[in-house]
Amino acid sequence: MFRNKRKKKGISLIELILTIAILSIVIQVIYSIFFVGQKSYSTSKDIGFAQQEARSPLNYIDKELRAAMSVYLNSEPIEYPYYSLSTENSQLVKRTYTSVDDVPIEQVLFSGINSIVFYPIWIDKLNDEIEYNILDMIIESQEGDIVKTYNMTIRFDNNQDTGTIKRILNDEGMDLKELEDQYILVYYTKYE
C-alpha cells in the first residue's frame, strides 16, 4: 500500500477568493470610517472659522456703536464728521465723512461677512414718547459651505441727549422718514 506521503502545500482557489472578499470588506469599512472622520473634521473647522469671522466684526461694531454719540437709522447725520457701517461684496466697510465736499474715506474692516442687519428696538416711556436705545444686530458669515448667523443686542447709554438712536424730525416733530423694521446701513457720530 502506497500512501500519499506528500503534504499539501499552497491554498485552494476557494480559500483565495474568500480571503480577497473579506479583505475588501475590511478595507471598505476602514476607508468609510476615515472618510466620515475627514468630512466631520472639515465641517467642524469651517464652523469654527465662520464663528471667528463673525465674532470679530460683532465685537468691533459693538465697541463702535456703544461709544457713539448718536446713531442714525433713517438718514445721514447733520453734523460732521460722521461714519457709516455696511456690508459690500462680503466685506464690512466703514466710511468716514469729514465734510460735505469731501469724498468719504472707505476702509474695509473684515471679510467673509455676507450681511449685517440692524433692528431698532423701541421702549415706550410713560409720557408716550418712544425712545430707541436698543439696537439688535444680526450678522451672517460664511466659511466654505458653512453659513452661520449670529445675533447681538447693543444697549446704548440712557442719557437723554446722547447714546440713543436719533430720529430725524421736521418742524412739526414728525419723522422725515418713518423708522423701518430693519436696516443694512447705519450712520453714527462719535465723541471727539
MDAnalysis code that builds the backbone (N, CA, C; Angstrom):
import MDAnalysis as mda
import numpy as np

u = mda.Universe.empty(576, n_residues=192, atom_resindex=np.repeat(np.arange(192), 3), trajectory=True)
u.add_TopologyAttr("name", ["N", "CA", "C"] * 192)
u.add_TopologyAttr("resid", np.arange(1, 193))
u.add_TopologyAttr("resname", ["MET", "PHE", "ARG", "ASN", "LYS", "ARG", "LYS", "LYS", "LYS", "GLY", "ILE", "SER", "LEU", "ILE", "GLU", "LEU", "ILE", "LEU", "THR", "ILE", "ALA", "ILE", "LEU", "SER", "ILE", "VAL", "ILE", "GLN", "VAL", "ILE", "TYR", "SER", "ILE", "PHE", "PHE", "VAL", "GLY", "GLN", "LYS", "SER", "TYR", "SER", "THR", "SER", "LYS", "ASP", "ILE", "GLY", "PHE", "ALA", "GLN", "GLN", "GLU", "ALA", "ARG", "SER", "PRO", "LEU", "ASN", "TYR", "ILE", "ASP", "LYS", "GLU", "LEU", "ARG", "ALA", "ALA", "MET", "SER", "VAL", "TYR", "LEU", "ASN", "SER", "GLU", "PRO", "ILE", "GLU", "TYR", "PRO", "TYR", "TYR", "SER", "LEU", "SER", "THR", "GLU", "ASN", "SER", "GLN", "LEU", "VAL", "LYS", "ARG", "THR", "TYR", "THR", "SER", "VAL", "ASP", "ASP", "VAL", "PRO", "ILE", "GLU", "GLN", "VAL", "LEU", "PHE", "SER", "GLY", "ILE", "ASN", "SER", "ILE", "VAL", "PHE", "TYR", "PRO", "ILE", "TRP", "ILE", "ASP", "LYS", "LEU", "ASN", "ASP", "GLU", "ILE", "GLU", "TYR", "ASN", "ILE", "LEU", "ASP", "MET", "ILE", "ILE", "GLU", "SER", "GLN", "GLU", "GLY", "ASP", "ILE", "VAL", "LYS", "THR", "TYR", "ASN", "MET", "THR", "ILE", "ARG", "PHE", "ASP", "ASN", "ASN", "GLN", "ASP", "THR", "GLY", "THR", "ILE", "LYS", "ARG", "ILE", "LEU", "ASN", "ASP", "GLU", "GLY", "MET", "ASP", "LEU", "LYS", "GLU", "LEU", "GLU", "ASP", "GLN", "TYR", "ILE", "LEU", "VAL", "TYR", "TYR", "THR", "LYS", "TYR", "GLU"])
u.atoms.positions = np.array([
    [0.834, -1.178, 0.000],
    [0.000, 0.000, 0.000],
    [0.870, 1.229, 0.000],
    [0.483, 1.924, -0.973],
    [1.203, 3.198, -1.075],
    [0.325, 4.318, -0.536],
    [0.873, 4.976, 0.313],
    [0.157, 6.154, 0.826],
    [0.804, 7.409, 0.270],
    [-0.071, 8.378, 0.062],
    [0.432, 9.654, -0.423],
    [1.060, 10.376, 0.752],
    [2.351, 10.325, 0.781],
    [3.038, 10.935, 1.918],
    [3.393, 12.385, 1.642],
    [3.014, 12.843, 0.484],
    [3.267, 14.267, 0.204],
    [2.275, 15.125, 0.966],
    [2.758, 16.176, 1.550],
    [1.871, 17.109, 2.243],
    [1.421, 18.173, 1.262],
    [0.217, 18.584, 1.456],
    [-0.309, 19.617, 0.580],
    [0.348, 20.933, 0.928],
    [0.841, 21.585, -0.092],
    [1.420, 22.904, 0.095],
    [0.632, 23.858, -0.786],
    [0.296, 25.035, -0.268],
    [-0.450, 26.020, -1.039],
    [-1.890, 26.114, -0.568],
    [-2.636, 26.977, -1.240],
    [-4.037, 27.200, -0.865],
    [-4.914, 26.921, -2.075],
    [-6.132, 26.625, -1.798],
    [-7.057, 26.328, -2.885],
    [-7.656, 27.625, -3.423],
    [-8.306, 27.532, -4.546],
    [-8.928, 28.699, -5.188],
    [-10.042, 29.275, -4.321],
    [-10.796, 28.458, -3.668],
    [-11.893, 28.924, -2.795],
    [-11.330, 29.708, -1.614],
    [-10.271, 29.246, -1.003],
    [-9.640, 29.965, 0.105],
    [-9.136, 31.328, -0.354],
    [-8.569, 31.397, -1.529],
    [-8.074, 32.657, -2.073],
    [-9.216, 33.646, -2.311],
    [-10.299, 33.182, -2.881],
    [-11.453, 34.061, -3.145],
    [-12.059, 34.553, -1.841],
    [-12.212, 33.708, -0.837],
    [-12.756, 34.123, 0.463],
    [-11.843, 35.148, 1.144],
    [-10.550, 34.948, 1.065],
    [-9.600, 35.888, 1.676],
    [-9.690, 37.256, 1.012],
    [-9.761, 37.281, -0.305],
    [-9.875, 38.564, -1.023],
    [-11.194, 39.259, -0.688],
    [-12.280, 38.520, -0.588],
    [-13.591, 39.106, -0.264],
    [-13.578, 39.714, 1.134],
    [-13.054, 38.988, 2.102],
    [-13.001, 39.511, 3.485],
    [-12.090, 40.730, 3.558],
    [-10.947, 40.660, 2.897],
    [-10.009, 41.785, 2.898],
    [-10.628, 43.027, 2.245],
    [-11.382, 42.853, 1.166],
    [-12.007, 44.015, 0.508],
    [-13.081, 44.645, 1.398],
    [-13.828, 43.850, 2.151],
    [-14.832, 44.390, 3.083],
    [-14.151, 45.171, 4.199],
    [-13.072, 44.638, 4.748],
    [-12.339, 45.328, 5.821],
    [-11.775, 46.652, 5.309],
    [-11.196, 46.674, 4.116],
    [-10.639, 47.917, 3.552],
    [-11.748, 48.943, 3.314],
    [-12.900, 48.483, 2.830],
    [-14.015, 49.398, 2.593],
    [-14.513, 50.015, 3.896],
    [-14.610, 49.250, 4.956],
    [-15.039, 49.772, 6.259],
    [-14.025, 50.786, 6.782],
    [-12.746, 50.472, 6.680],
    [-11.703, 51.401, 7.153],
    [-11.746, 52.702, 6.347],
    [-11.910, 52.617, 5.047],
    [-11.976, 53.808, 4.201],
    [-13.193, 54.660, 4.546],
    [-14.347, 54.033, 4.755],
    [-15.547, 54.810, 5.076],
    [-15.412, 55.508, 6.430],
    [-14.812, 54.851, 7.403],
    [-14.575, 55.484, 8.708],
    [-13.636, 56.675, 8.542],
    [-12.592, 56.523, 7.773],
    [-11.652, 57.609, 7.527],
    [-12.342, 58.766, 6.804],
    [-13.148, 58.468, 5.785],
    [-13.830, 59.488, 5.006],
    [-14.809, 60.276, 5.874],
    [-15.597, 59.595, 6.697],
    [-16.547, 60.271, 7.592],
    [-15.796, 61.146, 8.595],
    [-14.712, 60.658, 9.145],
    [-13.911, 61.453, 10.087],
    [-13.325, 62.692, 9.424],
    [-12.842, 62.532, 8.212],
    [-12.271, 63.665, 7.486],
    [-13.333, 64.721, 7.184],
    [-14.524, 64.292, 6.777],
    [-15.616, 65.227, 6.475],
    [-16.075, 65.934, 7.746],
    [-16.162, 65.207, 8.838],
    [-16.555, 65.800, 10.122],
    [-15.530, 66.848, 10.566],
    [-14.265, 66.538, 10.431],
    [-13.211, 67.487, 10.788],
    [-13.304, 68.744, 9.926],
    [-13.503, 68.567, 8.632],
    [-13.587, 69.705, 7.718],
    [-14.785, 70.595, 8.052],
    [-15.934, 69.990, 8.345],
    [-17.131, 70.753, 8.708],
    [-16.918, 71.503, 10.016],
    [-16.345, 70.844, 11.006],
    [-16.081, 71.497, 12.297],
    [-15.109, 72.658, 12.142],
    [-14.115, 72.485, 11.307],
    [-13.152, 73.554, 11.062],
    [-13.833, 74.749, 10.398],
    [-14.694, 74.500, 9.410],
    [-15.414, 75.578, 8.738],
    [-16.347, 76.312, 9.702],
    [-17.007, 75.574, 10.583],
    [-17.886, 76.200, 11.578],
    [-17.064, 77.082, 12.522],
    [-15.919, 76.597, 12.949],
    [-15.050, 77.387, 13.837],
    [-14.568, 78.664, 13.171],
    [-14.163, 78.562, 11.908],
    [-13.723, 79.759, 11.188],
    [-14.880, 80.725, 10.962],
    [-16.074, 80.215, 10.673],
    [-17.239, 81.085, 10.482],
    [-17.568, 81.817, 11.779],
    [-17.475, 81.119, 12.913],
    [-17.713, 81.768, 14.209],
    [-16.668, 82.842, 14.473],
    [-15.427, 82.535, 14.179],
    [-14.353, 83.502, 14.397],
    [-14.525, 84.706, 13.478],
    [-14.916, 84.459, 12.230],
    [-15.107, 85.559, 11.285],
    [-16.274, 86.441, 11.679],
    [-17.245, 85.918, 12.391],
    [-18.382, 86.719, 12.833],
    [-18.102, 87.410, 14.163],
    [-17.329, 86.792, 15.021],
    [-17.080, 87.345, 16.358],
    [-16.313, 88.667, 16.311],
    [-15.300, 88.747, 15.464],
    [-14.504, 89.970, 15.385],
    [-15.329, 91.172, 14.918],
    [-16.103, 91.044, 13.824],
    [-16.946, 92.186, 13.443],
    [-18.008, 92.520, 14.477],
    [-18.578, 91.510, 15.124],
    [-19.568, 91.781, 16.166],
    [-18.960, 92.618, 17.284],
    [-17.787, 92.236, 17.744],
    [-17.122, 92.983, 18.805],
    [-16.761, 94.394, 18.348],
    [-16.299, 94.538, 17.108],
    [-15.932, 95.852, 16.586],
    [-17.158, 96.766, 16.515],
    [-18.246, 96.264, 15.939],
    [-19.459, 97.078, 15.804],
    [-20.011, 97.422, 17.169],
    [-20.001, 96.480, 18.081],
    [-20.471, 96.738, 19.441],
    [-19.665, 97.862, 20.084],
    [-18.350, 97.793, 19.953],
    [-17.478, 98.824, 20.539],
    [-17.722, 100.197, 19.889],
    [-17.840, 100.216, 18.567],
    [-18.051, 101.480, 17.851],
    [-19.388, 102.120, 18.217],
    [-20.453, 101.337, 18.218],
    [-21.783, 101.912, 18.431],
    [-22.082, 102.202, 19.890],
    [-21.519, 101.423, 20.809],
    [-21.712, 101.752, 22.235],
    [-21.055, 103.078, 22.588],
    [-19.922, 103.361, 21.938],
    [-19.213, 104.612, 22.206],
    [-19.716, 105.764, 21.341],
    [-20.702, 105.516, 20.505],
    [-21.203, 106.562, 19.606],
    [-21.987, 107.606, 20.371],
    [-21.888, 108.826, 19.883],
    [-22.683, 109.904, 20.464],
    [-24.134, 109.766, 20.008],
    [-24.331, 109.485, 18.729],
    [-25.664, 109.298, 18.165],
    [-25.596, 108.260, 17.065],
    [-26.676, 107.519, 16.914],
    [-26.794, 106.533, 15.847],
    [-28.012, 106.908, 15.018],
    [-27.836, 106.949, 13.700],
    [-28.908, 107.362, 12.798],
    [-29.259, 106.196, 11.886],
    [-30.548, 105.879, 11.863],
    [-31.000, 104.794, 11.010],
    [-31.818, 105.300, 9.820],
    [-32.498, 106.419, 9.981],
    [-33.385, 106.840, 8.911],
    [-32.830, 107.960, 8.039],
    [-31.627, 108.438, 8.309],
    [-30.973, 109.404, 7.420],
    [-29.546, 109.645, 7.908],
    [-28.808, 110.383, 7.094],
    [-27.442, 110.726, 7.465],
    [-27.464, 111.824, 8.523],
    [-26.464, 111.860, 9.382],
    [-26.389, 112.915, 10.397],
    [-26.182, 114.287, 9.762],
    [-26.481, 115.304, 10.525],
    [-26.311, 116.674, 10.055],
    [-24.905, 117.174, 10.350],
    [-24.335, 116.760, 11.467],
    [-23.019, 117.258, 11.871],
    [-21.900, 116.371, 11.329],
    [-20.750, 116.967, 11.123],
    [-19.561, 116.244, 10.639],
    [-18.538, 116.199, 11.749],
    [-17.650, 115.260, 11.796],
    [-17.576, 114.054, 10.979],
    [-18.581, 113.018, 11.452],
    [-18.970, 112.154, 10.532],
    [-19.792, 111.009, 10.894],
    [-19.315, 109.793, 10.114],
    [-19.838, 108.638, 10.497],
    [-19.334, 107.374, 9.979],
    [-20.511, 106.498, 9.565],
    [-20.230, 105.514, 8.724],
    [-21.251, 104.534, 8.372],
    [-20.632, 103.138, 8.352],
    [-21.465, 102.147, 8.642],
    [-21.070, 100.740, 8.584],
    [-22.071, 100.000, 7.699],
    [-21.554, 99.204, 6.775],
    [-22.406, 98.390, 5.913],
    [-21.578, 97.235, 5.362],
    [-22.249, 96.329, 4.654],
    [-21.539, 95.232, 4.010],
    [-21.630, 95.396, 2.499],
    [-20.517, 95.129, 1.848],
    [-20.442, 95.159, 0.395],
    [-19.489, 94.061, -0.051],
    [-19.921, 93.259, -0.999],
    [-19.088, 92.183, -1.546],
    [-18.498, 91.298, -0.450],
    [-19.317, 90.907, 0.504],
    [-18.910, 90.051, 1.633],
    [-17.828, 90.682, 2.497],
    [-17.849, 92.010, 2.601],
    [-16.892, 92.728, 3.441],
    [-17.626, 93.760, 4.297],
    [-17.144, 93.952, 5.525],
    [-17.658, 95.016, 6.369],
    [-16.885, 96.280, 6.027],
    [-17.612, 97.320, 5.622],
    [-16.990, 98.554, 5.156],
    [-17.383, 99.696, 6.091],
    [-16.379, 100.469, 6.513],
    [-16.602, 101.671, 7.317],
    [-16.240, 102.877, 6.450],
    [-17.143, 103.853, 6.402],
    [-16.876, 105.084, 5.665],
    [-16.833, 106.238, 6.651],
    [-15.868, 107.129, 6.434],
    [-15.725, 108.318, 7.255],
    [-16.057, 109.529, 6.399],
    [-17.040, 110.302, 6.829],
    [-17.462, 111.515, 6.130],
    [-16.956, 112.715, 6.937],
    [-16.038, 113.482, 6.343],
    [-15.436, 114.588, 7.098],
    [-16.089, 115.932, 6.803],
    [-16.601, 116.132, 5.590],
    [-17.315, 117.366, 5.262],
    [-18.190, 117.117, 4.050],
    [-19.012, 118.099, 3.721],
    [-19.936, 117.970, 2.605],
    [-19.189, 117.775, 1.294],
    [-18.080, 118.491, 1.120],
    [-17.354, 118.486, -0.151],
    [-16.433, 117.285, -0.321],
    [-16.019, 116.668, 0.753],
    [-15.042, 115.578, 0.660],
    [-15.694, 114.254, 0.275],
    [-14.926, 113.455, -0.426],
    [-15.339, 112.085, -0.726],
    [-15.110, 111.254, 0.535],
    [-16.055, 110.404, 0.892],
    [-15.859, 109.614, 2.118],
    [-14.639, 108.694, 2.015],
    [-13.971, 108.541, 3.148],
    [-12.818, 107.641, 3.233],
    [-13.357, 106.250, 3.525],
    [-13.060, 105.316, 2.645],
    [-13.580, 103.957, 2.774],
    [-12.513, 103.033, 3.342],
    [-12.910, 102.236, 4.306],
    [-11.985, 101.314, 4.955],
    [-12.657, 99.944, 5.065],
    [-12.041, 98.920, 4.473],
    [-12.550, 97.553, 4.593],
    [-12.026, 96.980, 5.911],
    [-12.942, 96.600, 6.780],
    [-12.562, 96.137, 8.111],
    [-12.437, 94.619, 8.197],
    [-13.428, 93.903, 7.669],
    [-13.451, 92.452, 7.769],
    [-14.015, 91.871, 6.484],
    [-13.607, 90.644, 6.165],
    [-14.181, 89.953, 5.012],
    [-14.867, 88.678, 5.496],
    [-15.584, 88.021, 4.607],
    [-16.320, 86.814, 4.975],
    [-17.660, 87.108, 5.615],
    [-18.136, 88.353, 5.510],
    [-19.405, 88.764, 6.096],
    [-20.435, 88.870, 4.979],
    [-21.423, 87.993, 4.977],
    [-22.444, 88.046, 3.933],
    [-23.381, 89.230, 4.114],
    [-23.831, 89.438, 5.347],
    [-24.774, 90.546, 5.578],
    [-24.795, 90.923, 7.054],
    [-25.175, 92.165, 7.274],
    [-25.439, 92.667, 8.629],
    [-26.769, 93.396, 8.556],
    [-27.641, 93.087, 9.488],
    [-28.945, 93.743, 9.538],
    [-29.116, 94.315, 10.937],
    [-29.554, 95.573, 11.000],
    [-29.769, 96.265, 12.269],
    [-31.281, 96.415, 12.486],
    [-31.735, 96.097, 13.691],
    [-33.140, 96.223, 14.057],
    [-33.250, 97.138, 15.267],
    [-33.907, 98.298, 15.136],
    [-34.117, 99.127, 16.327],
    [-35.207, 98.521, 17.207],
    [-34.989, 98.576, 18.497],
    [-35.972, 98.094, 19.465],
    [-36.413, 99.309, 20.270],
    [-37.685, 99.547, 20.311],
    [-38.155, 100.757, 20.965],
    [-38.697, 100.467, 22.351],
    [-38.597, 101.484, 23.171],
    [-39.126, 101.437, 24.528],
    [-40.148, 102.556, 24.637],
    [-41.358, 102.233, 25.005],
    [-42.414, 103.226, 25.149],
    [-42.351, 103.762, 26.581],
    [-41.975, 105.023, 26.694],
    [-41.865, 105.629, 28.025],
    [-43.250, 106.012, 28.547],
    [-43.304, 106.472, 29.778],
    [-44.580, 106.809, 30.413],
    [-45.315, 107.950, 29.702],
    [-44.575, 108.907, 29.159],
    [-45.217, 110.062, 28.532],
    [-45.460, 109.848, 27.034],
    [-45.620, 108.595, 26.626],
    [-45.894, 108.216, 25.235],
    [-44.804, 108.637, 24.265],
    [-43.635, 108.945, 24.756],
    [-42.511, 109.241, 23.871],
    [-41.767, 107.934, 23.623],
    [-41.497, 107.678, 22.361],
    [-40.800, 106.433, 22.018],
    [-39.311, 106.701, 21.990],
    [-38.559, 105.897, 22.687],
    [-37.109, 106.044, 22.708],
    [-36.490, 104.780, 22.143],
    [-35.666, 104.970, 21.133],
    [-34.955, 103.850, 20.544],
    [-33.549, 103.845, 21.132],
    [-33.300, 103.019, 22.114],
    [-31.957, 102.975, 22.683],
    [-31.393, 101.560, 22.742],
    [-32.022, 100.670, 22.020],
    [-31.518, 99.309, 21.905],
    [-31.485, 98.964, 20.420],
    [-30.375, 98.414, 19.998],
    [-30.217, 98.042, 18.602],
    [-29.853, 96.563, 18.549],
    [-30.677, 95.803, 17.876],
    [-30.408, 94.386, 17.675],
    [-29.672, 94.238, 16.352],
    [-28.673, 93.396, 16.326],
    [-27.854, 93.253, 15.131],
    [-27.718, 91.766, 14.809],
    [-27.941, 91.424, 13.553],
    [-27.780, 90.045, 13.097],
    [-26.723, 90.050, 12.008],
    [-25.724, 89.203, 12.168],
    [-24.622, 89.128, 11.209],
    [-24.564, 87.704, 10.660],
    [-24.357, 87.603, 9.360],
    [-24.262, 86.298, 8.702],
    [-22.876, 86.180, 8.085],
    [-22.146, 85.134, 8.478],
    [-20.803, 84.925, 7.942],
    [-20.732, 83.567, 7.273],
    [-19.760, 83.427, 6.390],
    [-19.620, 82.183, 5.649],
    [-18.162, 81.781, 5.567],
    [-17.923, 80.497, 5.766],
    [-16.600, 79.900, 5.586],
    [-16.817, 78.588, 4.860],
    [-16.324, 78.488, 3.651],
    [-16.571, 77.296, 2.844],
    [-18.052, 77.210, 2.521],
    [-18.637, 76.062, 2.785],
    [-20.069, 75.867, 2.543],
    [-20.913, 76.188, 3.772],
    [-20.277, 76.517, 4.872],
    [-20.976, 76.749, 6.136],
    [-21.364, 78.219, 6.251],
    [-22.663, 78.486, 6.433],
    [-23.176, 79.839, 6.657],
    [-23.741, 79.864, 8.070],
    [-23.255, 80.794, 8.891],
    [-23.696, 80.906, 10.285],
    [-24.276, 82.293, 10.519],
    [-25.293, 82.351, 11.360],
    [-25.946, 83.607, 11.708],
    [-25.791, 83.834, 13.209],
    [-25.408, 85.055, 13.573],
    [-25.202, 85.410, 14.977],
    [-25.990, 86.671, 15.293],
    [-26.405, 86.781, 16.543],
    [-27.225, 87.898, 16.986],
    [-26.535, 88.592, 18.159],
    [-26.615, 89.927, 18.169],
    [-26.073, 90.687, 19.291],
    [-26.997, 91.875, 19.552],
    [-27.208, 92.193, 20.800],
    [-28.011, 93.342, 21.184],
    [-27.096, 94.403, 21.767],
    [-27.235, 95.619, 21.246],
    [-26.432, 96.750, 21.732],
    [-27.380, 97.691, 22.464],
    [-27.109, 97.894, 23.735],
    [-27.919, 98.839, 24.526],
    [-27.082, 100.087, 24.739],
    [-27.648, 101.212, 24.355],
    [-26.935, 102.474, 24.458],
    [-27.099, 103.076, 25.841],
    [-26.274, 104.065, 26.100],
    [-26.348, 104.816, 27.342],
    [-27.744, 105.421, 27.468],
    [-28.245, 105.526, 28.677],
    [-29.600, 106.037, 28.882],
    [-29.672, 107.549, 29.013],
    [-28.581, 108.264, 28.757],
    [-28.642, 109.726, 28.823],
    [-29.670, 110.239, 27.832],
    [-30.231, 111.385, 28.140],
    [-31.310, 111.901, 27.309],
    [-30.815, 112.378, 25.947],
    [-29.656, 113.020, 25.892],
    [-29.196, 113.613, 24.645],
    [-28.168, 112.770, 23.905],
    [-27.612, 111.797, 24.545],
    [-26.549, 111.036, 23.883],
    [-26.827, 109.554, 23.977],
    [-26.229, 108.854, 23.083],
    [-26.275, 107.400, 23.148],
    [-27.604, 106.787, 22.781],
    [-28.441, 107.493, 22.036],
    [-29.686, 106.896, 21.590],
    [-29.735, 106.937, 20.075],
    [-30.635, 106.172, 19.521],
    [-30.839, 106.186, 18.085],
    [-31.663, 107.420, 17.759],
    [-31.085, 108.314, 16.999],
    [-31.751, 109.581, 16.704],
    [-32.762, 109.396, 15.587],
    [-33.837, 110.127, 15.706],
    [-34.854, 110.166, 14.668],
    [-34.837, 111.576, 14.087],
    [-34.669, 111.681, 12.785],
    [-34.639, 112.986, 12.141],
    [-36.077, 113.484, 11.999],
    [-36.373, 114.614, 12.640],
    [-37.737, 115.133, 12.671],
    [-37.838, 116.428, 11.875],
    [-39.041, 116.713, 11.372],
    [-39.271, 118.004, 10.711],
    [-39.743, 119.011, 11.749],
    [-40.153, 120.210, 11.310],
    [-40.543, 121.279, 12.238],
    [-41.742, 120.899, 13.101],
    [-42.628, 120.058, 12.582],
    [-43.807, 119.661, 13.351],
    [-43.527, 118.479, 14.280],
    [-42.291, 118.007, 14.291],
    [-41.939, 116.895, 15.164],
    [-42.253, 115.531, 14.584],
    [-42.560, 115.487, 13.298],
    [-42.862, 114.210, 12.651],
    [-41.600, 113.665, 11.981],
    [-41.508, 112.363, 11.891],
    [-40.367, 111.743, 11.222],
    [-40.320, 112.157, 9.761],
    [-39.127, 112.550, 9.307],
    [-38.951, 112.789, 7.885],
    [-39.070, 111.475, 7.126],
    [-38.603, 110.441, 7.749],
    [-38.772, 109.104, 7.192],
    [-39.048, 108.184, 8.359],
    [-40.140, 107.481, 8.298],
    [-40.503, 106.584, 9.395],
    [-39.434, 105.506, 9.574],
    [-39.199, 105.128, 10.807],
    [-38.263, 104.043, 11.069],
    [-38.841, 102.736, 10.543],
    [-38.016, 102.011, 9.855],
    [-38.441, 100.732, 9.291],
    [-38.119, 99.620, 10.277],
    [-38.416, 98.408, 9.861],
    [-38.155, 97.260, 10.724],
    [-36.693, 96.870, 10.750],
    [-35.999, 97.036, 9.618],
    [-34.608, 96.607, 9.552],
    [-33.794, 97.511, 8.641],
    [-32.489, 97.556, 8.913],
    [-31.569, 98.408, 8.166],
    [-30.307, 97.637, 7.853],
    [-29.734, 97.912, 6.683],
    [-28.470, 97.275, 6.326],
    [-27.325, 98.276, 6.383],
    [-27.643, 99.516, 6.729],
    [-26.662, 100.579, 6.816],
    [-26.966, 101.392, 8.059],
    [-25.931, 101.733, 8.810],
    [-26.126, 102.547, 9.999],
    [-25.104, 103.691, 9.975],
    [-25.570, 104.900, 10.315],
    [-24.706, 106.073, 10.435],
    [-24.547, 106.378, 11.923],
    [-23.385, 106.946, 12.273],
    [-23.196, 107.311, 13.672],
    [-22.167, 108.430, 13.791],
    [-22.250, 109.137, 14.898],
    [-21.270, 110.176, 15.221],
    [-20.558, 109.734, 16.504],
    [-19.354, 110.257, 16.673],
    [-18.549, 109.908, 17.846],
    [-18.269, 111.144, 18.687],
    [-17.906, 110.899, 19.930],
    [-17.393, 111.972, 20.768],
    [-15.982, 112.304, 20.314],
    [-15.660, 113.556, 20.248],
    [-14.303, 113.944, 19.810],
    [-13.387, 114.077, 20.991],
])
